[in-house]
Amino acid sequence: MQTFLRFLSGRQVLSVSLWHSGDTAMPMLELLLRGAFPGHAITVEKRSGEHQLTKLTWSQIRYEILLPCTADTLHATVVATSRALRDICLTPEMVYS
């Protein structure tokens, strides 16, 4: 699983994106994200394609949460978000799934 945090200054939000390989969404991950970020919409998107050299197909699932944030609150928001994501990754449901 990969996680990306991006500050979108024009929109004043912190974009939190999580990616994992596979064809199906992880319902447990979505539930844990909803619990960690209540009241925020979670976008789930599937992407797939074919590797140009190997001709192997790939697919990924992306989860994105947009958190309101300004330049003044960016550091605190990133720290809190990182802790929440760490806690999610350490829950028994995620470790053993």
Backbone as ProteinMPNN parsed JSONL, in Angstrom:
{"seq_chain_A": "MQTFLRFLSGRQVLSVSLWHSGDTAMPMLELLLRGAFPGHAITVEKRSGEHQLTKLTWSQIRYEILLPCTADTLHATVVATSRALRDICLTPEMVYS", "coords_chain_A": {"N_chain_A": [[0.848, -1.16, 0.0], [0.515, 2.227, -0.761], [0.934, 5.579, 0.314], [0.04, 8.94, -0.137], [0.458, 12.341, 0.581], [-0.75, 15.459, -0.245], [-0.626, 18.953, -0.424], [-3.019, 21.055, -1.528], [-2.857, 24.084, -2.428], [-4.391, 26.01, -3.774], [-6.982, 25.136, -3.383], [-7.061, 24.918, -0.695], [-6.819, 22.483, 0.792], [-5.806, 19.314, 2.176], [-4.815, 16.624, 0.431], [-5.279, 13.28, 0.854], [-4.15, 10.326, -0.207], [-4.484, 6.879, -0.714], [-3.166, 3.953, -2.053], [-3.598, 0.688, -3.35], [-2.598, -2.436, -4.751], [-4.591, -4.494, -6.847], [-7.803, -5.977, -7.721], [-10.127, -5.519, -6.337], [-11.86, -3.497, -3.953], [-10.974, -2.743, -0.536], [-13.004, -3.413, 1.933], [-12.663, -3.246, 4.742], [-10.563, -1.412, 5.058], [-11.763, 0.891, 4.054], [-13.809, 1.245, 5.968], [-12.24, 1.708, 8.271], [-10.965, 4.084, 7.506], [-13.183, 5.791, 7.319], [-13.893, 5.849, 10.002], [-11.636, 7.091, 11.112], [-11.621, 9.565, 9.892], [-14.152, 11.096, 10.313], [-17.115, 12.421, 8.831], [-15.944, 13.303, 6.506], [-15.811, 13.006, 3.017], [-15.037, 10.033, 1.222], [-13.389, 9.106, -1.582], [-13.451, 6.439, -3.808], [-11.634, 4.838, -6.229], [-11.049, 2.902, -9.114], [-8.292, 1.881, -11.045], [-6.83, 0.679, -14.029], [-4.641, -1.015, -16.325], [-2.222, -1.729, -18.916], [1.064, -2.88, -18.807], [3.573, -1.426, -20.748], [5.975, -2.65, -21.67], [6.054, -5.338, -20.699], [3.551, -6.262, -21.195], [1.808, -7.1, -19.279], [-1.164, -6.971, -17.359], [-2.379, -4.564, -15.002], [-3.871, -3.447, -11.961], [-5.218, -1.022, -9.739], [-6.477, 0.24, -6.659], [-7.694, 3.266, -5.479], [-7.992, 5.369, -2.702], [-9.266, 8.4, -1.629], [-9.165, 11.238, 0.44], [-10.219, 14.449, 1.226], [-9.034, 16.93, 3.207], [-9.908, 19.847, 4.921], [-7.704, 22.599, 5.134], [-5.231, 25.015, 5.93], [-2.325, 26.996, 5.062], [-1.282, 27.7, 7.511], [-2.215, 25.719, 9.247], [-1.226, 23.435, 8.209], [1.044, 21.829, 9.032], [0.214, 20.721, 11.537], [-2.052, 19.337, 10.665], [-0.948, 17.451, 8.906], [0.642, 15.962, 10.7], [-1.326, 14.909, 12.459], [-2.84, 13.457, 10.608], [-0.944, 11.618, 9.656], [-0.49, 10.131, 11.981], [-3.036, 9.009, 12.341], [-3.218, 7.408, 10.034], [-1.082, 5.667, 10.5], [-2.054, 4.328, 12.76], [-4.254, 3.043, 11.61], [-2.955, 1.285, 9.839], [-1.799, -0.416, 11.661], [-3.84, -1.772, 12.894], [-5.346, -4.845, 13.906], [-7.097, -5.945, 11.967], [-6.143, -4.959, 9.535], [-3.493, -5.793, 9.524], [-3.645, -8.566, 9.434], [-5.111, -9.081, 7.143]], "CA_chain_A": [[0.0, 0.0, 0.0], [1.248, 3.485, -0.83], [0.183, 6.723, 0.816], [0.542, 10.226, -0.598], [-0.173, 13.537, 1.127], [-0.469, 16.633, -1.087], [-1.334, 20.165, -0.05], [-3.527, 21.765, -2.703], [-2.976, 25.437, -1.885], [-5.488, 26.728, -4.419], [-8.257, 24.677, -2.815], [-6.891, 24.911, 0.757], [-7.106, 21.148, 1.322], [-4.769, 18.298, 2.168], [-5.287, 15.429, -0.255], [-4.71, 12.055, 1.406], [-4.439, 9.242, -1.148], [-3.93, 5.56, -0.424], [-3.258, 3.073, -3.216], [-3.16, -0.698, -3.202], [-2.747, -3.247, -5.958], [-5.654, -5.483, -6.803], [-9.014, -5.72, -8.487], [-11.281, -5.225, -5.491], [-11.66, -2.575, -2.837], [-10.835, -3.373, 0.773], [-14.053, -2.827, 2.766], [-12.17, -2.936, 6.082], [-9.8, -0.171, 4.969], [-12.718, 1.991, 3.91], [-14.441, 1.447, 7.279], [-11.263, 2.324, 9.169], [-10.785, 5.473, 7.072], [-14.38, 6.546, 7.719], [-13.805, 6.046, 11.442], [-10.544, 8.015, 11.421], [-11.917, 10.879, 9.318], [-15.616, 11.191, 10.242], [-17.672, 13.611, 8.197], [-15.238, 13.623, 5.267], [-16.111, 12.073, 1.924], [-13.938, 9.188, 0.761], [-13.549, 8.713, -2.975], [-12.809, 5.166, -4.138], [-11.505, 4.802, -7.687], [-10.253, 1.785, -9.633], [-7.539, 2.159, -12.27], [-6.164, -0.513, -14.554], [-3.982, -0.793, -17.602], [-1.289, -2.763, -19.356], [2.453, -2.442, -18.83], [3.97, -1.346, -22.158], [7.057, -3.574, -22.032], [5.775, -6.745, -20.382], [2.177, -6.552, -21.624], [1.027, -7.601, -18.149], [-2.178, -6.025, -16.902], [-2.291, -4.163, -13.615], [-4.999, -2.666, -11.456], [-5.024, -0.395, -8.442], [-7.615, 0.909, -6.039], [-7.257, 4.498, -4.812], [-8.906, 5.998, -1.753], [-8.83, 9.782, -1.43], [-9.894, 12.049, 1.406], [-9.797, 15.846, 1.177], [-9.174, 17.534, 4.529], [-9.719, 21.292, 4.891], [-6.416, 22.911, 5.74], [-4.581, 26.222, 5.42], [-0.868, 26.931, 5.225], [-1.0, 27.814, 8.946], [-2.563, 24.479, 9.954], [-0.732, 22.305, 7.42], [1.908, 20.937, 9.816], [-0.605, 19.991, 12.513], [-2.929, 18.425, 9.926], [-0.113, 16.348, 8.408], [1.024, 15.129, 11.845], [-2.516, 14.173, 12.904], [-3.198, 12.512, 9.551], [0.063, 10.549, 9.661], [-0.759, 9.274, 13.14], [-4.263, 8.246, 12.073], [-2.892, 6.385, 9.038], [-0.25, 4.662, 11.179], [-2.941, 3.522, 13.599], [-5.041, 2.184, 10.713], [-2.088, 0.219, 9.322], [-1.433, -1.323, 12.747], [-4.992, -2.481, 13.447], [-5.282, -6.277, 13.575], [-7.841, -6.24, 10.738], [-5.302, -4.647, 8.378], [-2.258, -6.579, 9.59], [-3.901, -9.97, 9.089], [-5.972, -9.249, 5.96]], "C_chain_A": [[0.9, 1.231, 0.0], [0.339, 4.603, -0.348], [0.85, 7.999, 0.324], [-0.253, 11.335, 0.076], [0.245, 14.705, 0.242], [-1.278, 17.806, -0.573], [-1.732, 20.887, -1.325], [-3.832, 23.19, -2.264], [-4.126, 26.22, -2.501], [-6.848, 26.377, -3.846], [-8.233, 24.662, -1.293], [-7.319, 23.581, 1.37], [-5.832, 20.303, 1.302], [-5.377, 17.059, 1.54], [-4.533, 14.231, 0.307], [-5.118, 10.925, 0.472], [-3.745, 7.971, -0.698], [-4.181, 4.694, -1.641], [-2.905, 1.658, -2.803], [-3.425, -1.443, -4.496], [-3.886, -4.228, -5.774], [-6.867, -5.045, -7.58], [-10.187, -5.272, -7.631], [-10.894, -4.286, -4.364], [-11.549, -3.366, -1.538], [-11.871, -2.746, 1.704], [-13.56, -2.449, 4.162], [-11.381, -1.638, 6.078], [-10.742, 1.017, 4.867], [-13.424, 2.28, 5.233], [-13.491, 2.13, 8.259], [-11.008, 3.782, 8.798], [-11.977, 6.33, 7.475], [-14.382, 6.814, 9.223], [-12.753, 7.069, 11.836], [-10.828, 9.435, 10.945], [-13.43, 11.064, 9.187], [-16.061, 12.506, 9.6], [-16.985, 14.017, 6.905], [-15.547, 12.559, 4.222], [-14.854, 11.305, 1.533], [-14.259, 8.755, -0.663], [-12.788, 7.41, -3.199], [-12.814, 5.047, -5.656], [-10.63, 3.615, -8.09], [-9.575, 2.22, -10.927], [-6.897, 0.864, -12.731], [-5.543, -0.181, -15.903], [-3.067, -1.952, -17.931], [0.109, -2.167, -19.392], [2.957, -2.509, -20.268], [5.032, -2.367, -22.555], [6.682, -5.035, -21.831], [4.404, -7.203, -20.847], [1.329, -7.195, -20.513], [0.013, -6.547, -17.728], [-1.969, -5.734, -15.418], [-3.579, -3.456, -13.222], [-4.678, -2.18, -10.049], [-6.347, 0.18, -7.967], [-7.061, 2.116, -5.295], [-8.368, 4.999, -3.911], [-8.393, 7.413, -1.549], [-9.77, 10.485, -0.468], [-9.342, 13.459, 1.281], [-10.09, 16.477, 2.534], [-8.957, 19.035, 4.426], [-8.464, 21.673, 5.677], [-5.901, 24.211, 5.134], [-3.078, 26.058, 5.588], [-0.493, 26.981, 6.703], [-1.26, 26.515, 9.699], [-2.009, 23.234, 9.261], [0.09, 21.327, 8.262], [1.089, 20.097, 10.788], [-1.511, 18.977, 11.823], [-2.147, 17.218, 9.41], [0.269, 15.409, 9.551], [-0.162, 14.283, 12.304], [-2.922, 13.11, 11.886], [-2.226, 11.335, 9.524], [-0.156, 9.59, 10.825], [-1.996, 8.413, 12.912], [-3.992, 7.123, 11.075], [-2.014, 5.286, 9.639], [-1.117, 3.739, 12.024], [-3.787, 2.565, 12.759], [-4.193, 1.007, 10.24], [-1.719, -0.798, 10.395], [-2.623, -2.049, 13.362], [-4.921, -3.943, 13.026], [-5.999, -6.624, 12.269], [-6.995, -5.983, 9.494], [-4.04, -5.507, 8.362], [-2.493, -7.995, 9.082], [-4.785, -10.159, 7.867], [-5.152, -9.55, 4.73]], "O_chain_A": [[1.924, 1.264, 0.684], [-0.872, 4.578, -0.572], [2.074, 8.125, 0.363], [-1.481, 11.282, 0.138], [1.433, 14.923, 0.005], [-2.475, 17.678, -0.314], [-0.873, 21.286, -2.112], [-4.929, 23.477, -1.785], [-4.769, 27.014, -1.815], [-7.756, 27.207, -3.821], [-9.262, 24.421, -0.661], [-8.078, 23.546, 2.338], [-4.913, 20.547, 0.52], [-6.346, 16.506, 2.06], [-3.305, 14.172, 0.245], [-6.301, 10.6, 0.369], [-2.565, 7.984, -0.346], [-5.279, 4.697, -2.198], [-2.006, 1.455, -1.988], [-4.354, -1.124, -5.239], [-4.115, -4.732, -4.675], [-6.961, -3.907, -8.039], [-11.146, -4.7, -8.15], [-9.758, -4.282, -3.89], [-11.98, -4.516, -1.459], [-11.643, -1.651, 2.218], [-13.994, -1.437, 4.713], [-11.513, -0.837, 7.003], [-10.534, 2.037, 5.525], [-13.618, 3.444, 5.584], [-13.896, 3.031, 8.994], [-10.85, 4.626, 9.68], [-11.806, 7.465, 7.92], [-14.819, 7.875, 9.668], [-12.948, 7.83, 12.784], [-10.331, 10.399, 11.528], [-13.941, 11.178, 8.073], [-15.454, 13.557, 9.808], [-17.402, 14.983, 6.267], [-15.543, 11.363, 4.515], [-13.752, 11.855, 1.515], [-15.28, 8.114, -0.912], [-11.621, 7.291, -2.825], [-13.864, 5.144, -6.292], [-9.594, 3.362, -7.476], [-10.194, 2.842, -11.79], [-6.471, 0.047, -11.914], [-5.888, 0.819, -16.534], [-3.127, -3.014, -17.311], [0.318, -1.084, -19.939], [2.791, -3.53, -20.936], [4.991, -2.895, -23.666], [6.956, -5.875, -22.689], [4.128, -8.401, -20.888], [0.269, -7.761, -20.78], [0.315, -5.353, -17.743], [-1.444, -6.567, -14.679], [-4.289, -2.927, -14.077], [-3.968, -2.834, -9.285], [-7.212, 0.552, -8.76], [-6.075, 2.004, -4.567], [-9.534, 5.048, -4.303], [-7.199, 7.607, -1.317], [-10.991, 10.351, -0.545], [-8.126, 13.647, 1.235], [-11.242, 16.55, 2.961], [-7.933, 19.47, 3.9], [-8.202, 21.131, 6.75], [-6.114, 24.473, 3.95], [-2.616, 25.088, 6.189], [0.499, 26.377, 7.111], [-0.59, 26.239, 10.694], [-2.291, 22.11, 9.677], [-0.147, 20.12, 8.208], [1.262, 18.88, 10.848], [-1.716, 17.877, 12.338], [-2.634, 16.09, 9.471], [0.225, 14.19, 9.388], [-0.022, 13.079, 12.515], [-3.301, 11.998, 12.255], [-2.644, 10.186, 9.385], [-0.022, 8.376, 10.668], [-2.005, 7.229, 13.248], [-4.483, 6.008, 11.25], [-2.186, 4.109, 9.321], [-0.941, 2.521, 12.01], [-4.01, 1.419, 13.148], [-4.655, -0.134, 10.24], [-1.361, -1.931, 10.07], [-2.439, -2.865, 14.265], [-4.486, -4.25, 11.916], [-5.552, -7.509, 11.54], [-7.113, -6.707, 8.505], [-3.574, -5.903, 7.293], [-1.649, -8.56, 8.386], [-5.18, -11.287, 7.571], [-5.708, -9.721, 3.645]]}, "name": "protein", "num_of_chains": 1, "seq": "MQTFLRFLSGRQVLSVSLWHSGDTAMPMLELLLRGAFPGHAITVEKRSGEHQLTKLTWSQIRYEILLPCTADTLHATVVATSRALRDICLTPEMVYS"}
